[in-house]
Each structure stands twice: as structure tokens, then as C-alpha cells.
Amino acid sequence: MAAVAPAESREAQRILDNALEGGKDLQAYPQFYVPYTQQARNALGRAKPLAKLLERDDGTLKHYLESSGKSQESLRFLPLRGRKRDGAVLLDAVSGLPLQVLLIEPW
């Protein structure tokens, strides 16, 4: 599933205000969820090449590439912010579908 911001500006502002006050952010509103496949192209358009992630890698990504048989060019990544630790979501470079989450500092 993917959360999509509401098109109605008043509703979008309400969610933003709530999030800034320490309340619920977009992911807490199930009415804004759509099947991920509807947003896969959007996610892929925001994804970054693996070269940037390899600069920060401690071997985790290299191990994934070796064990999966995937090439660096066949993947992209999106940064993932977590409560305790950040990571990277690996996406298929053609479909945009998520393949793996790796605990590599993406920033």
C-alpha cells in the first residue's frame, strides 16, 4: 500500500498542521491509502541510483548484490526514516516494486 496526499487543499493542510504539532501524519489516515502498484512509477521517479548508497555502505549492499545476483544498474533506492534507525528500500529499476529493505544510512 502507498499513502497519497489528499487533493483537497484544506484536508492536506489539516494533516500537515496535525503532523507538525506532533500528531498524526499522512500514514495514519487509512482513507488515503491506495494499492502500491498505482504509485510504483512515482516511487521510481523519486528513487536514487545505487552509486550514492554504495558510498555509505559497510558491505551490506555489496552482500545483497552478490547473493541476489542483481546488478547495481537493475536497482534504485529510496531513503527510509525509522524511529530507531534509518535504512534504504531497494526498488526494481524497471517496475519500481520494492525488493528489500537494508539498514544502511541513506543520508
N, C-alpha and C positions, 0 to 999 in steps of 0.2 A: 504494500500500500504506500501511497505518497500523499502528503498533505499539500493542498493547493490553496493559496491565499484567496479570500473571497473577492469577487469582482466589485461588490458594493463598497464604496469608499468609507462609509460610516461604520460598517461592520469591521473592515480592515483596521480602521483607526482604533476601534474599541479593543480589538485583540492586541494591537501594538501597545496601547496605553496599559492594558492589563499586564502584559509581559514586562514592561518597564517598571511597573510597580511591584514586581516580584511575584506576580500571579501566573496564571496560565498563559502559555504561548500557543502558537498555532497547532502544534502536535497534540494538544489536549482537547481539541474540538473534533470529534469523530465525524461530524457532518461535512467536514472539508476534505475527507479522505477519498481518494479515487484509486482504481487499480494502478499499480506501478507502471504497467506497460503503457498507460496513457501518458506518462511523464518520462519515460526512458530516454527519449530524444532530448528533452530538456536537460536531464541529468548529464547526458553525454556532452551536450554543448557547454556545460559548466566544468566538466572534468578536465584534469590536468594531465600532461604526459608523465610517464613514469620516471623520466630522467630527473625531475625535481625531487621525487621521493627517494630515488636511489642515492642522492646526495646526503640524505639524512638516515640512511639505512644502516642498521647494525648487523646485517646479514639475513634478517627475516625475509625481506623481499626476494633476495637472491635465492634463498632456500625455496621459497614458494615457486619462483620461476623454474628452478631445476626440477622440483618434484611434480609440478603440474604439466611440464612440457610446453608451457605457454611462452611466447616471445614478449619482449618488452614492448614491441610495436602493437601487439594484439590487445593491450590493456591500457586503461586510463585509471585515474583515481580521483576521488572526492575526499576532502578532509572531513573528519568526523570528530565532533567535540563530545567528550564524555564527562561524566561527573568526576571521576577519579583519574581518568587517563584518556588522552586523545588517540586517534588512530586514523586509518585510511581505508576507504571502501574501494576495492578494486572492481572496475567495470569492464565488461567486454567492449572493445573499441568499436565494434560494428553495431551490436544490438543495444548497448547501454545497460544490459542486465547486470545486476550485482553478482559477483563471483565469490568474494572473500573479504573479510574484514581483518586487517593486520594492525597490530599495536605498534605502529611506527609514528613518531612525532611528525605530523604533516606540515607544520608551520615553519 
